[in-house]
Amino acid sequence: MVEKYDIVIRNARIRGRPYDKTFDIAIEGDRIAKIADKIEGHGGTEIDAKGRLVSPPFFDMHFHLDSVLTVGDPRFNESGTLWEGIEIWAERKKKLSVDDIVSRVELAVKYHVAYGTLWIRTHADTTEKTLTTVKGLVKARELFKDFIDIQVTAFPQDGIMTEPDEHPELMRKALELGADNVGMIPHNEYTREDAVESIKFAFELAKEYNKDIDGHVDETDDPISRNLEVVAKYTLRYGWQGRVAAGHVTASHSWDAAYRYRILPLIRKAGITIVPNPLINIHLQGRFDFYPKRRGMAPISLYLKNGINVALGHDCIMDPWYPLGVGDMLQVLFMAIHVDQMLGWTDLFKALDLITYNAAKAWRKGYEDYGVEEGKKANLVILNGLTDVDVLRIMGPPLYVIRNGTLVADNTGPERELKVFFKGKWEVVNPYYEKAIETKI
C-alpha cells in the first residue's frame, strides 16, 4: 500500500546533514512523519525543492511591534539618532489605540511570515500610562496565534525608577494584562543606584509571576555602562539561569580587555542570552564619535567563543528609530556577519544558528520540538540556496514557509510576489511603501 501524506517535499537538502545528498520529507498533520532518501508515498501537496536548503524557520528575538510602521508620524527622524526617535515616539504615543496597533501588527507579521520568521518576541512600552501598547499587543498575539507565535515583554521604555510611584505598578499591571516576559532598561535610569534597583525589581517581579526576563541592557557607547554584570548577579541569585536575555548590550563593544576577561565567564555561568540588533545599532550607535566611529554592536563572535548564547533581533521596521526593513531576518544576519567579520568559511556555515537554534534555546517554549527531524513539529522553510553560503549570498525571501504542517507562505509566484495563507485564504503581501511617493524632498 502506498503511503499518503499531507505534504511531501522532494529533493531537499537539509541543514545539518551532508549537502551532497538530497532527501524527501513527509508531513502528516503538524508533524514531520518521515525523512528518507526517497519516499514512495505521495502528498496531498507535493513540493519539489529542486535541491534547495531546508531549515527550521527563523526567530526575531527582539522587536517593537507597538511602534512598527509609524515612520513619518508625526514626523521623520532626520538626525537618525536614538534621542530624536524617543522624542517622536513620545508624541506618537499620545494617539495610540488598540485598533491602530493591531492593524499595523497585522501587516508586520505578514512580512515576517513571508520572510520565514514564525516567532517574534516583542516589547510593549509600559511607561505609556494607559497601557494601550500592552493591550494592543496582547490582543494581536491572540488574534494572530494561528499564523505566528508572539511573546510580549513588559518594557519600561522610560525607566522603572524614573517614576517609582507609577512605573513599577504599570509593569505589574502589564503582566496581569497578559504580558509574557519582564523587561528592564537600567542604563536609562537616572543613576547607577537606580539602575541596580530597577534590575532587582525586575527579578522580584519575574519570580513573583514566574516569568522570563528580557531587558534592554547597556544600549550605549559608554564603556562604563556595566549593568550586565548586575543582571548576571541577580540571575544567579534568583536561579533564573537560561531564562534571561539581554538585548543590545552595545556598551560591550567598548569594554576594555581586562573587564571582558572578568565579565564573560560570569555571563556564561548565568546562562544569559545576548541579543544584538545589528541593523538598528549600526545606525544609532557611535553618534558621539567623529572618525573612526565605533561599530556599536555587541561583539557576537567574542561571546560565542566564550560559550555564551547569542540570538538576533530585527528591533524595528519603519518607525521613529529605523526607516527601513521588511521583517527579513536574513538582512539582520547579513549585517551581523559583516560588522563582526564572521565571514570565515566555517563561520558562514554556523551563521544561521543565530536566527534559528540559538534563538529557539532562548525562546524556550517548544525547544524540544524544534528542528528538521522525524517526529518534530513540521515547521520548515525552503530557502533560496543550495547551502548556507548561498542563502547568505543570494538573500531574498524563502520559496516556501510551513508552520505546524500548513503551508503559510509561497513566494514562487510571478514578479517576486509574496503570498501568505492568512485566516483561511491566500493573499498577496505588498512590501512597497507607497506613501513615500507623496514625500516632497
TORNURO-744708 format. One line per 4 residues: their letters; for each residue x, y negated, z negated of C-alpha. Coordinates in steps of 0.25 Angstrom, whole numbers. Layout:
// TORNURO-744708
a	X/Y/Z | ...
This chain:
// TORNURO-744708
mvek	0/0/0 | 5/-14/4 | 6/-23/-8 | -1/-37/-6
ydiv	3/-49/-14 | -2/-63/-15 | 11/-69/-9 | 23/-63/-3
irna	35/-71/0 | 44/-65/11 | 59/-67/14 | 63/-75/2
rirg	76/-78/-4 | 74/-78/-20 | 83/-88/-28 | 92/-80/-37
rpyd	92/-67/-28 | 102/-65/-17 | 100/-75/-6 | 104/-65/5
ktfd	91/-57/3 | 76/-61/4 | 64/-56/-3 | 49/-55/-3
iaie	42/-60/-15 | 27/-55/-18 | 18/-63/-27 | 5/-57/-33
gdri	-3/-67/-42 | 6/-76/-49 | 18/-67/-50 | 30/-62/-41
akia	26/-48/-39 | 37/-43/-31 | 51/-47/-25 | 57/-38/-15
dkie	66/-38/-2 | 53/-35/6 | 39/-34/0 | 30/-25/9
ghgg	17/-31/4 | 11/-44/9 | 5/-56/2 | -8/-64/4
teid	2/-75/7 | 15/-72/14 | 27/-82/14 | 39/-80/22
akgr	51/-87/14 | 60/-85/26 | 72/-83/17 | 69/-96/9
lvsp	73/-96/-6 | 62/-93/-17 | 64/-99/-30 | 55/-101/-43
pffd	49/-115/-42 | 54/-128/-48 | 52/-135/-61 | 52/-150/-63
mhfh	56/-151/-77 | 55/-166/-79 | 45/-175/-73 | 36/-186/-75
ldsv	22/-183/-69 | 15/-195/-77 | 23/-205/-68 | 24/-197/-55
ltvg	21/-204/-42 | 19/-218/-49 | 31/-225/-41 | 28/-239/-38
dprf	17/-240/-48 | 16/-251/-53 | 30/-254/-47 | 42/-247/-41
nesg	55/-245/-49 | 64/-254/-41 | 76/-253/-51 | 75/-238/-51
tlwe	78/-238/-66 | 73/-229/-77 | 69/-242/-84 | 61/-249/-73
giei	54/-235/-72 | 50/-235/-86 | 44/-249/-85 | 36/-245/-73
waer	31/-233/-79 | 26/-241/-92 | 18/-249/-82 | 12/-237/-74
kkkl	9/-230/-87 | -2/-241/-90 | -11/-236/-79 | -9/-221/-80
svdd	-21/-212/-81 | -23/-197/-81 | -28/-196/-67 | -17/-205/-62
ivsr	-7/-195/-68 | -14/-183/-63 | -15/-188/-49 | 0/-191/-48
vela	4/-178/-55 | -5/-170/-44 | 4/-175/-33 | 17/-174/-41
vkyh	14/-159/-44 | 10/-156/-29 | 24/-162/-26 | 31/-153/-36
vayg	24/-140/-32 | 26/-143/-17 | 41/-144/-20 | 42/-132/-28
tlwi	40/-136/-43 | 30/-129/-51 | 33/-134/-65 | 34/-149/-70
rtha	38/-154/-84 | 32/-168/-84 | 34/-179/-95 | 21/-187/-99
dtte	24/-201/-105 | 19/-200/-119 | 22/-215/-122 | 10/-218/-113
ktlt	1/-220/-125 | -12/-215/-118 | -4/-202/-115 | -11/-203/-101
tvkg	2/-197/-96 | 1/-184/-105 | -14/-183/-102 | -12/-184/-87
lvka	0/-174/-86 | -7/-164/-95 | -19/-165/-86 | -11/-164/-74
relf	-4/-151/-80 | -17/-145/-81 | -23/-149/-68 | -11/-144/-60
kdfi	-7/-132/-68 | -11/-122/-57 | -2/-130/-48 | 10/-133/-57
diqv	15/-132/-71 | 17/-145/-79 | 23/-147/-92 | 20/-161/-99
tafp	30/-167/-108 | 26/-178/-118 | 37/-188/-114 | 39/-201/-123
qdgi	43/-210/-111 | 46/-222/-120 | 51/-214/-132 | 46/-208/-145
mtep	51/-216/-156 | 50/-229/-148 | 35/-229/-153 | 36/-220/-165
dehp	21/-223/-169 | 16/-219/-155 | 25/-211/-146 | 27/-198/-155
elmr	12/-197/-157 | 10/-199/-142 | 19/-187/-140 | 11/-179/-149
kale	-2/-182/-142 | 4/-179/-129 | 7/-165/-134 | -7/-164/-139
lgad	-12/-168/-125 | -4/-156/-119 | 10/-160/-116 | 19/-148/-115
nvgm	32/-154/-120 | 38/-164/-129 | 47/-175/-123 | 56/-186/-128
iphn	65/-197/-123 | 75/-200/-134 | 84/-209/-126 | 72/-219/-124
eytr	71/-221/-139 | 75/-234/-146 | 87/-228/-154 | 95/-215/-155
edav	88/-212/-169 | 74/-214/-162 | 79/-204/-151 | 83/-193/-161
esik	69/-195/-168 | 62/-194/-155 | 69/-181/-152 | 66/-176/-166
fafe	51/-180/-164 | 50/-173/-150 | 55/-160/-156 | 46/-160/-168
lake	34/-163/-159 | 39/-151/-150 | 40/-142/-161 | 26/-146/-167
ynkd	19/-143/-153 | 29/-132/-149 | 33/-140/-136 | 45/-140/-128
idgh	53/-153/-127 | 57/-161/-114 | 63/-174/-116 | 69/-185/-108
vdet	83/-185/-115 | 95/-195/-113 | 90/-200/-100 | 100/-211/-99
ddpi	114/-214/-95 | 118/-217/-109 | 129/-207/-113 | 126/-209/-128
srnl	111/-205/-126 | 113/-191/-133 | 99/-187/-137 | 100/-174/-130
evva	109/-169/-142 | 97/-173/-151 | 87/-165/-143 | 97/-153/-143
kytl	98/-154/-158 | 83/-154/-160 | 81/-143/-150 | 90/-134/-159
rygw	83/-139/-172 | 69/-136/-167 | 73/-123/-160 | 68/-129/-147
qgrv	79/-123/-138 | 75/-120/-124 | 63/-130/-126 | 69/-143/-123
aagh	72/-151/-111 | 80/-164/-110 | 77/-172/-97 | 86/-181/-90
vtas	98/-181/-100 | 105/-191/-91 | 114/-196/-102 | 121/-183/-102
hswd	127/-187/-88 | 135/-198/-96 | 139/-190/-109 | 154/-188/-111
aayr	160/-175/-110 | 163/-173/-125 | 148/-176/-128 | 143/-166/-117
yril	153/-155/-123 | 146/-157/-137 | 131/-158/-132 | 130/-148/-121
plir	131/-135/-130 | 120/-141/-139 | 111/-143/-127 | 113/-129/-123
kagi	111/-124/-137 | 98/-131/-138 | 93/-125/-124 | 89/-139/-119
tivp	86/-140/-104 | 91/-153/-97 | 82/-158/-87 | 89/-169/-77
npli	81/-177/-68 | 91/-179/-56 | 82/-187/-47 | 78/-198/-57
nihl	90/-199/-66 | 99/-201/-54 | 90/-212/-50 | 88/-218/-64
qgrf	101/-216/-71 | 114/-223/-70 | 107/-237/-69 | 117/-244/-78
dfyp	129/-239/-71 | 135/-246/-59 | 145/-237/-52 | 148/-226/-54
krrg	134/-222/-58 | 131/-210/-67 | 122/-200/-61 | 113/-200/-73
mapi	109/-185/-72 | 111/-175/-83 | 123/-166/-79 | 116/-154/-75
slyl	128/-145/-72 | 134/-148/-85 | 122/-144/-92 | 121/-131/-84
kngi	135/-127/-86 | 133/-129/-101 | 121/-119/-101 | 110/-130/-102
nval	97/-128/-95 | 95/-139/-84 | 82/-141/-76 | 78/-153/-68
ghdc	66/-163/-67 | 61/-172/-56 | 57/-182/-66 | 49/-192/-57
imdp	43/-193/-44 | 40/-207/-38 | 38/-214/-52 | 44/-226/-59
wypl	57/-219/-60 | 59/-212/-47 | 53/-216/-34 | 55/-203/-26
gvgd	53/-188/-28 | 42/-177/-23 | 44/-167/-34 | 55/-159/-27
mlqv	64/-153/-38 | 74/-149/-27 | 76/-164/-25 | 79/-165/-40
lfma	88/-153/-39 | 95/-158/-27 | 98/-171/-34 | 103/-164/-47
ihvd	113/-155/-40 | 119/-167/-32 | 120/-176/-44 | 126/-165/-53
qmlg	135/-160/-42 | 129/-146/-43 | 132/-142/-28 | 141/-131/-30
wtdl	137/-119/-23 | 133/-111/-36 | 126/-123/-41 | 117/-124/-29
fkal	112/-110/-32 | 109/-113/-46 | 103/-127/-44 | 88/-123/-42
dlit	89/-117/-56 | 88/-132/-61 | 73/-133/-56 | 69/-118/-58
ynaa	75/-109/-68 | 81/-119/-77 | 68/-127/-77 | 60/-115/-80
kawr	68/-112/-92 | 65/-126/-98 | 50/-125/-94 | 50/-112/-102
kgye	35/-108/-99 | 35/-97/-89 | 50/-96/-88 | 50/-81/-89
dygv	41/-81/-77 | 49/-90/-68 | 57/-85/-56 | 57/-77/-43
eegk	55/-63/-49 | 45/-52/-49 | 34/-53/-60 | 37/-68/-62
kanl	27/-79/-59 | 26/-82/-44 | 32/-96/-44 | 41/-98/-31
viln	46/-108/-22 | 51/-104/-8 | 61/-115/-5 | 66/-121/8
gltd	80/-114/8 | 87/-101/8 | 95/-103/-4 | 96/-113/-16
vdvl	106/-121/-7 | 96/-122/4 | 85/-127/-5 | 94/-138/-11
rimg	100/-142/3 | 87/-142/11 | 77/-146/0 | 63/-149/2
pply	50/-142/-3 | 49/-127/-5 | 42/-119/6 | 32/-113/-4
virn	29/-114/-19 | 22/-103/-26 | 16/-105/-40 | 11/-93/-48
gtlv	9/-85/-36 | 1/-96/-28 | 7/-104/-16 | 7/-118/-20
adnt	16/-125/-10 | 18/-123/5 | 28/-132/11 | 30/-125/24
gper	19/-133/32 | 22/-143/43 | 30/-156/41 | 35/-153/27
elkv	21/-153/22 | 20/-150/7 | 8/-141/3 | 3/-137/-11
ffkg	-8/-128/-15 | -15/-137/-25 | -29/-134/-32 | -32/-123/-23
kwev	-29/-129/-9 | -17/-133/-1 | -13/-148/1 | -2/-156/7
vnpy	6/-164/-3 | 11/-177/3 | 25/-181/-2 | 25/-194/4
yeka	24/-207/-4 | 15/-215/5 | 13/-227/-4 | 28/-230/-1
ietk	23/-235/13 | 16/-246/6 | 29/-251/-1 | 34/-264/5
i	49/-266/3
